[in-house]
Amino acid sequence: MASNLFINYSLAGMQISYRLLGIRMTNRLIEATAASIFTGGVTLQDLVREINLLEHRGVGTISMSVVEGLRNVSEQTLDEFLQFSKETIRIMTEGKSEAHFAVKLTAFVSMEIMEKLSLI
C-alpha cells in the first residue's frame, strides 16, 4: 500500500475498473480486499456491528468518516455529509453513555482551496 505505484495509479485503476466491471462489482472487490484492512465497513450498520464486536472484546473504538478530494462541492453534497455525520452520532450513542466520532474538517473544504494551501 505504501508503494508509489499503488499511490499514483490506484485512482486511475479504480476508474477503469468502474467502467469495465461496474461500480457495484468494483466496490465489492475493494471491500473484500484492501478496505477490510482499514475500515469497519461501508454502511452505518457495518460500523455498529464492528463496534459491538470490539466492545465485547474490550476494545474501544472511534468512528471516523474521511471525505476529501471533491472538486466543485455543492452545498447539497455538504448538507448530505452533515446529515450522515449526525445520523452516525445518533446511532453510535443509542443506548450508550458515550461514543467517539472523529471528523476531518477538510471534508468541508474544496479540493481547489486545499491545493492552494499546499502550494503555499
C-alpha positions as CSV (number, residue, x, y, z in Angstrom):
1,M,0.0,0.0,0.0
2,A,2.9,2.4,0.6
3,S,4.4,1.9,-2.9
4,N,4.4,4.8,-5.3
5,L,2.9,2.6,-8.0
6,F,-0.2,2.0,-5.9
7,I,-0.4,5.5,-4.6
8,N,0.0,7.1,-8.0
9,Y,-2.2,4.8,-10.0
10,S,-4.9,3.4,-7.7
11,L,-7.5,6.1,-8.5
12,A,-7.0,5.6,-12.3
13,G,-7.2,1.8,-11.8
14,M,-10.4,2.2,-9.8
15,Q,-11.9,4.4,-12.5
16,I,-11.0,1.9,-15.2
17,S,-12.5,-0.9,-13.1
18,Y,-15.7,1.1,-12.7
19,R,-16.0,1.3,-16.5
20,L,-15.1,-2.3,-17.1
21,L,-16.7,-4.1,-14.1
22,G,-19.2,-1.5,-13.0
23,I,-19.4,0.4,-9.7
24,R,-21.0,-2.4,-7.6
25,M,-18.5,-5.1,-8.6
26,T,-15.5,-2.8,-8.2
27,N,-16.7,-1.6,-4.8
28,R,-17.4,-5.2,-3.7
29,L,-13.8,-6.1,-4.8
30,I,-12.4,-3.2,-2.9
31,E,-14.5,-4.0,0.2
32,A,-13.4,-7.7,0.1
33,T,-9.7,-6.8,-0.2
34,A,-7.9,-3.6,0.9
35,A,-10.9,-1.9,2.5
36,S,-11.3,-4.6,5.2
37,I,-7.8,-3.7,6.4
38,F,-8.6,-0.1,7.0
39,T,-12.3,0.1,7.7
40,G,-15.0,-1.4,9.8
41,G,-17.3,-1.4,6.8
42,V,-19.2,0.7,4.4
43,T,-22.6,1.3,6.0
44,L,-23.6,2.5,9.4
45,Q,-24.9,-1.0,10.1
46,D,-21.4,-2.4,9.4
47,L,-19.9,0.2,11.7
48,V,-22.3,-0.7,14.6
49,R,-21.7,-4.4,14.1
50,E,-17.9,-3.9,14.3
51,I,-18.1,-1.5,17.3
52,N,-20.3,-4.0,19.2
53,L,-17.9,-6.9,18.4
54,L,-14.9,-4.9,19.5
55,E,-16.6,-3.7,22.7
56,H,-17.4,-7.3,23.5
57,R,-13.7,-8.0,23.3
58,G,-12.9,-5.0,25.5
59,V,-11.5,-2.8,22.7
60,G,-12.6,0.8,22.4
61,T,-13.4,2.3,19.1
62,I,-13.5,5.7,17.3
63,S,-15.7,6.2,14.3
64,M,-14.3,8.4,11.6
65,S,-15.5,9.4,8.2
66,V,-13.0,10.6,5.7
67,V,-14.3,12.8,2.9
68,E,-11.8,14.6,0.8
69,G,-10.8,15.3,-2.8
70,L,-14.1,16.6,-4.0
71,R,-14.0,19.3,-6.7
72,N,-16.7,21.9,-7.0
73,V,-18.5,20.7,-4.0
74,S,-22.2,21.7,-3.9
75,E,-24.0,22.9,-0.8
76,Q,-26.3,19.8,-1.2
77,T,-23.3,17.4,-1.0
78,L,-22.0,19.1,2.1
79,D,-25.5,19.1,3.7
80,E,-25.8,15.3,2.9
81,F,-22.4,14.7,4.6
82,L,-23.6,16.7,7.6
83,Q,-26.8,14.7,7.8
84,F,-24.8,11.5,7.5
85,S,-22.5,12.6,10.3
86,K,-25.4,13.5,12.6
87,E,-27.0,10.1,11.9
88,T,-23.8,8.3,12.7
89,I,-23.5,10.1,16.0
90,R,-27.2,9.3,16.8
91,I,-26.7,5.6,16.0
92,M,-23.4,5.3,17.8
93,T,-24.8,6.8,21.1
94,E,-28.1,4.9,21.1
95,G,-28.3,3.2,24.5
96,K,-24.8,4.3,25.5
97,S,-23.4,6.9,27.7
98,E,-20.7,7.9,25.3
99,A,-19.2,7.3,21.8
100,H,-16.3,8.7,19.9
101,F,-16.6,10.2,16.4
102,A,-13.8,12.0,14.6
103,V,-14.4,14.4,11.7
104,K,-11.8,15.8,9.5
105,L,-12.7,19.4,8.9
106,T,-11.1,19.2,5.5
107,A,-14.3,17.3,4.5
108,F,-15.8,20.8,4.3
109,V,-13.0,22.4,2.3
110,S,-12.9,22.2,-1.5
111,M,-10.0,20.5,-3.3
112,E,-9.1,23.7,-5.0
113,I,-8.6,25.5,-1.7
114,M,-6.5,22.6,-0.3
115,E,-4.3,22.7,-3.4
116,K,-3.7,26.4,-3.0
117,L,-2.9,25.9,0.7
118,S,-0.5,23.1,-0.2
119,L,1.3,25.3,-2.7
120,I,1.8,28.0,0.0
